Every structure is written in structure tokens, then in C-alpha cells.
Amino acid sequence: MDVVRDVLDKSLVDRDGREMGRVDGLLMEQDSGQPPRLAAILVGPAALGFRLHPRLEPAATVFERWLGIERERPVRIDFAEIDDIGSRIRLRLAIGETAVAAVEQRLRGWLVKLPGSQ
């Protein structure tokens, strides 16, 4: 499997088909004497910021804090929770079982306050 091609930037859906964003980063682990393995996928602005350029990660982290989201950042989803990898990545989890829902709720609350958004 080419994890960059097959996993990175793919759309995530929970077990109920609800959109959860995109895969923003990958977490690899390597035990002594063993080949590296994909341990988790990362979701969130800080993971994306770091991937684009390491100097963007602090700004993305500040943005998350400004939204009131500080816990469990970036969201780490164990690779074992992936049910299927196709055009989208289907998870065995529901969105409410992850911190992804907190980001969505905060962004929605912020966006409805913008002039002309309703």
C-alpha cells in the first residue's frame, strides 16, 4: 500500500456515513529491528499545518485554541479503527466518539456569527 497516495488527504466518514474531514497527517511507529508501520491517522489544523510547513503548526494550534479546542489535538485515530480504504476512508467509529465533533461544533458556532451567514 502506498500510504501517501491511498490514505493522506482522503475524506473520512464515520460508521454511519457522516463526513469527518480529511486525513491531515500520518503517524508511523517503528520498534527496534522492525519495519515501520502506520499506527494512526491525524486529523486537524495543527497536523495539516505541520505537514505544509513546520512553522505553520504553532499558528494552527493557536487557531484551535482560539476556537476553544485544546484537548486531544490533533485528533489521533488508530489505524485499527479503519474499516475500509477506497475513494474515502470509512471508520469503525462514530464522529461523536472522537474529538472531531468538537472542532465541527466550534466552527459552526463561529461561522453563524459572521455577517450574511444566515
C-alpha positions in Angstrom: 0.0 0.0 0.0 1.2 3.5 -0.9 0.0 5.2 2.3 0.6 8.7 0.9 -1.4 8.1 -2.2 -4.0 5.8 -0.6 -4.6 7.5 2.8 -3.3 11.1 3.1 -5.8 13.8 2.2 -8.6 11.2 1.7 -12.1 12.1 3.0 -13.1 10.4 6.3 -16.5 9.0 7.0 -17.7 7.5 10.3 -19.5 4.2 10.5 -22.9 6.0 9.9 -21.6 7.7 6.7 -21.1 11.1 8.3 -18.3 13.2 7.0 -15.4 13.7 9.4 -13.0 15.9 7.4 -9.8 14.6 5.8 -6.6 12.8 6.8 -4.2 15.6 7.6 -1.2 13.5 8.8 0.1 10.1 9.4 1.8 8.7 12.5 4.4 6.0 11.9 5.9 3.8 14.6 9.0 1.6 14.4 10.0 -0.9 17.0 13.7 -1.9 17.3 14.7 -4.1 14.4 11.2 -4.0 12.8 10.0 -2.2 9.7 8.0 1.0 10.3 4.2 0.6 10.5 1.3 3.0 10.1 0.0 3.5 13.7 -2.6 6.2 13.3 -4.0 8.9 11.1 -4.1 12.5 12.3 -6.9 15.0 11.7 -6.9 18.7 12.5 -5.4 22.1 11.6 -2.2 21.5 13.6 -1.4 18.3 11.8 -2.1 19.9 8.4 -0.1 23.0 9.3 2.9 20.9 10.3 2.7 18.9 7.1 2.6 22.0 5.0 5.4 23.6 6.9 6.6 23.1 10.5 6.4 26.8 11.1 2.6 26.7 10.4 1.9 24.3 13.2 2.1 26.9 16.0 -0.3 29.2 14.1 -2.8 26.3 13.6 -2.5 25.4 17.3 -3.3 29.0 18.2 -6.3 28.9 15.9 -7.6 25.7 17.6 -7.2 27.3 21.0 -8.9 30.5 19.8 -11.9 28.2 18.8 -11.7 26.8 22.3 -10.4 23.4 21.2 -7.4 22.3 23.2 -7.8 18.7 24.2 -6.9 15.8 22.1 -5.2 17.8 19.3 -4.6 16.8 16.6 -7.2 14.0 16.6 -5.4 10.6 16.5 -7.4 7.7 15.0 -5.7 4.4 15.4 -5.2 2.6 12.1 -7.0 -0.4 13.6 -10.2 1.7 13.5 -10.1 1.9 9.7 -12.8 -0.3 8.2 -12.2 0.3 4.5 -9.9 2.4 2.3 -11.4 3.3 -1.1 -12.2 6.6 -2.6 -13.0 7.6 1.0 -11.8 6.1 4.3 -14.6 4.5 6.3 -14.0 4.2 10.1 -15.4 1.8 12.6 -16.0 4.8 14.9 -18.9 7.3 15.1 -17.9 11.0 14.9 -19.2 11.5 18.5 -16.6 9.1 19.7 -13.8 11.3 18.6 -12.7 14.9 19.2 -13.5 15.7 15.5 -17.1 16.6 16.6 -15.8 19.3 18.9 -14.0 21.1 16.0 -17.1 20.9 13.8 -19.3 22.3 16.6 -17.0 25.2 17.4 -16.6 26.1 13.7 -20.3 26.1 13.1 -20.8 28.3 16.2 -18.2 30.7 14.9 -19.4 30.8 11.3 -23.1 31.5 12.1 -21.9 34.7 13.8 -20.4 36.1 10.6 -22.5 38.7 8.8 -24.5 37.3 5.9 -24.0 33.7 7.0 -27.7 33.0 7.6 
